[in-house]
Amino acid sequence: MLCTLKIKLMPTLEQFHALLETMKRFNQACNYISEIAFRSRTFSKTKIQRLCYYDVREKFGLSAQMTVRAIGKVSESYRLDKKTLHNF
């Protein structure tokens, strides 16, 4: 059984800026991954991960989970349209 809880975040100003910065780095990582996937015509999550996982972690300073989620987000976006470069 799946339970979903909807909550509202009430971050301090410092936490807000840290969260915003993390979101920006995540989207930049998605754009970087998207370019690699599009240029190499590689759209499988596992193949994209082999191509750029360590590079993305180092370049954008994302955690392992966020890096894998960014790769998954890019891979998922290319399922519907592989003809154009996707931006995030």
Backbone as CSV, one residue per row, in Angstrom:
resi,resn,N_x,N_y,N_z,CA_x,CA_y,CA_z,C_x,C_y,C_z
1,MET,0.839,-1.176,0.000,0.000,0.000,0.000,0.884,1.238,0.000
2,LEU,0.601,2.138,-0.902,1.371,3.367,-1.029,0.656,4.494,-0.311
3,CYS,1.364,5.146,0.581,0.817,6.310,1.279,1.609,7.534,0.854
4,THR,0.917,8.600,0.556,1.564,9.834,0.137,1.226,10.928,1.127
5,LEU,2.243,11.667,1.508,2.063,12.769,2.441,2.496,14.050,1.757
6,LYS,1.635,15.034,1.763,1.953,16.322,1.163,2.354,17.275,2.287
7,ILE,3.565,17.829,2.161,4.045,18.750,3.186,4.529,20.039,2.530
8,LYS,4.570,21.087,3.304,5.083,22.359,2.815,6.401,22.631,3.531
9,LEU,7.448,22.850,2.738,8.747,23.162,3.322,8.766,24.616,3.777
10,MET,9.349,24.849,4.922,9.491,26.200,5.457,10.973,26.440,5.765
11,PRO,11.804,26.530,4.722,13.246,26.666,4.959,13.616,28.072,5.435
12,THR,14.731,28.122,6.143,15.299,29.422,6.482,15.864,30.010,5.193
13,LEU,16.258,31.259,5.225,16.815,31.897,4.036,18.068,31.156,3.564
14,GLU,18.895,30.743,4.505,20.120,29.998,4.169,19.779,28.651,3.532
15,GLN,18.818,27.946,4.101,18.394,26.660,3.550,17.762,26.840,2.168
16,PHE,17.002,27.914,2.006,16.375,28.213,0.723,17.429,28.374,-0.366
17,HIS,18.483,29.138,-0.066,19.534,29.359,-1.056,20.304,28.070,-1.355
18,ALA,20.534,27.253,-0.330,21.217,25.973,-0.538,20.365,25.051,-1.416
19,LEU,19.074,25.022,-1.163,18.163,24.196,-1.956,18.096,24.687,-3.398
20,LEU,18.016,25.992,-3.574,17.971,26.579,-4.911,19.251,26.268,-5.687
21,GLU,20.389,26.370,-5.025,21.675,26.069,-5.659,21.740,24.598,-6.072
22,THR,21.250,23.715,-5.222,21.230,22.284,-5.536,20.338,22.010,-6.746
23,MET,19.188,22.660,-6.800,18.281,22.485,-7.935,18.919,22.985,-9.228
24,LYS,19.645,24.086,-9.160,20.325,24.619,-10.344,21.404,23.654,-10.827
25,ARG,22.198,23.121,-9.872,23.244,22.160,-10.253,22.635,20.899,-10.843
26,PHE,21.511,20.449,-10.289,20.824,19.267,-10.808,20.392,19.498,-12.259
27,ASN,19.784,20.643,-12.539,19.345,20.943,-13.908,20.524,21.130,-14.854
28,GLN,21.610,21.719,-14.374,22.815,21.841,-15.202,23.361,20.457,-15.530
29,ALA,23.344,19.569,-14.541,23.802,18.196,-14.766,22.907,17.503,-15.791
30,CYS,21.604,17.715,-15.701,20.675,17.126,-16.676,20.982,17.619,-18.086
31,ASN,21.264,18.904,-18.234,21.610,19.450,-19.555,22.905,18.843,-20.077
32,TYR,23.881,18.685,-19.201,25.164,18.084,-19.574,24.958,16.633,-20.023
33,ILE,24.203,15.881,-19.240,23.912,14.481,-19.561,23.132,14.391,-20.870
34,SER,22.187,15.299,-21.052,21.373,15.320,-22.266,22.237,15.520,-23.506
35,GLU,23.209,16.417,-23.420,24.118,16.643,-24.556,24.903,15.383,-24.883
36,ILE,25.408,14.716,-23.857,26.174,13.483,-24.065,25.285,12.406,-24.687
37,ALA,24.091,12.234,-24.141,23.165,11.216,-24.653,22.778,11.509,-26.101
38,PHE,22.483,12.768,-26.394,22.045,13.138,-27.740,23.170,12.971,-28.753
39,ARG,24.373,13.434,-28.404,25.511,13.321,-29.326,25.865,11.872,-29.611
40,SER,25.799,11.030,-28.584,26.183,9.627,-28.758,25.002,8.747,-29.178
41,ARG,23.800,9.362,-29.261,22.581,8.624,-29.606,22.376,7.445,-28.656
42,THR,22.659,7.685,-27.386,22.522,6.683,-26.336,21.416,7.138,-25.401
43,PHE,20.331,6.382,-25.314,19.186,6.827,-24.529,18.800,5.850,-23.417
44,SER,19.493,4.732,-23.323,19.245,3.771,-22.257,19.874,4.289,-20.960
45,LYS,19.125,4.190,-19.877,19.610,4.692,-18.585,20.948,4.063,-18.198
46,THR,21.058,2.751,-18.338,22.298,2.090,-17.928,23.471,2.469,-18.829
47,LYS,23.209,2.649,-20.111,24.293,3.033,-21.020,24.730,4.475,-20.787
48,ILE,23.772,5.353,-20.533,24.128,6.744,-20.217,24.934,6.779,-18.923
49,GLN,24.521,5.967,-17.960,25.219,5.925,-16.670,26.670,5.493,-16.855
50,ARG,26.895,4.506,-17.718,28.271,4.071,-17.995,29.089,5.179,-18.641
51,LEU,28.442,5.990,-19.465,29.145,7.064,-20.177,29.570,8.223,-19.276
52,CYS,28.729,8.585,-18.310,29.011,9.868,-17.660,28.807,9.934,-16.147
53,TYR,28.503,8.844,-15.470,28.201,8.882,-14.034,29.299,9.566,-13.216
54,TYR,30.512,9.077,-13.310,31.599,9.612,-12.474,31.941,11.048,-12.853
55,ASP,31.886,11.344,-14.127,32.158,12.698,-14.599,31.132,13.687,-14.033
56,VAL,29.864,13.312,-14.052,28.800,14.184,-13.538,28.956,14.390,-12.038
57,ARG,29.248,13.326,-11.313,29.427,13.462,-9.858,30.549,14.430,-9.537
58,GLU,31.654,14.302,-10.253,32.805,15.164,-9.997,32.545,16.598,-10.452
59,LYS,32.006,16.751,-11.637,31.829,18.081,-12.227,30.770,18.922,-11.508
60,PHE,29.681,18.294,-11.058,28.569,19.044,-10.468,28.445,18.866,-8.958
61,GLY,29.245,17.989,-8.377,29.227,17.809,-6.927,27.912,17.255,-6.394
62,LEU,27.252,16.422,-7.193,25.983,15.833,-6.770,26.223,14.525,-6.028
63,SER,25.289,14.171,-5.163,25.366,12.888,-4.476,25.109,11.771,-5.490
64,ALA,25.390,10.546,-5.082,25.172,9.396,-5.960,23.702,9.296,-6.362
65,GLN,22.808,9.459,-5.400,21.380,9.345,-5.689,20.923,10.433,-6.656
66,MET,21.361,11.656,-6.449,20.951,12.748,-7.343,21.514,12.552,-8.742
67,THR,22.718,12.023,-8.838,23.316,11.765,-10.148,22.519,10.706,-10.902
68,VAL,22.169,9.637,-10.215,21.378,8.572,-10.839,19.998,9.096,-11.239
69,ARG,19.391,9.938,-10.407,18.084,10.517,-10.738,18.172,11.441,-11.944
70,ALA,19.266,12.209,-12.052,19.451,13.091,-13.211,19.567,12.260,-14.486
71,ILE,20.331,11.187,-14.418,20.473,10.295,-15.570,19.118,9.689,-15.932
72,GLY,18.367,9.258,-14.931,17.044,8.695,-15.167,16.085,9.708,-15.777
73,LYS,16.154,10.943,-15.305,15.284,12.000,-15.834,15.571,12.246,-17.310
74,VAL,16.846,12.288,-17.662,17.233,12.508,-19.059,16.796,11.325,-19.917
75,SER,17.082,10.130,-19.455,16.702,8.930,-20.203,15.194,8.887,-20.434
76,GLU,14.440,9.199,-19.405,12.975,9.201,-19.501,12.482,10.246,-20.500
77,SER,13.125,11.399,-20.526,12.680,12.460,-21.441,12.897,12.070,-22.902
78,TYR,13.930,11.269,-23.159,14.207,10.858,-24.535,13.340,9.691,-24.992
79,ARG,12.563,9.104,-24.117,11.667,8.023,-24.533,10.624,8.514,-25.523
80,LEU,10.162,9.743,-25.329,9.105,10.282,-26.186,9.638,10.945,-27.446
81,ASP,10.810,11.560,-27.357,11.330,12.317,-28.498,12.849,12.222,-28.535
82,LYS,13.357,11.474,-29.499,14.803,11.300,-29.634,15.385,12.175,-30.731
83,LYS,14.555,12.993,-31.356,15.005,13.775,-32.510,15.605,15.120,-32.141
84,THR,15.293,15.638,-30.960,15.795,16.957,-30.576,16.530,16.893,-29.245
85,LEU,17.469,17.804,-29.068,18.203,17.926,-27.809,17.260,18.481,-26.749
86,HIS,17.223,17.859,-25.586,16.331,18.290,-24.511,17.080,19.189,-23.531
87,ASN,16.417,20.246,-23.096,16.978,21.155,-22.093,16.135,21.111,-20.836
88,PHE,16.793,21.295,-19.707,16.112,21.215,-18.407,16.274,22.506,-17.634
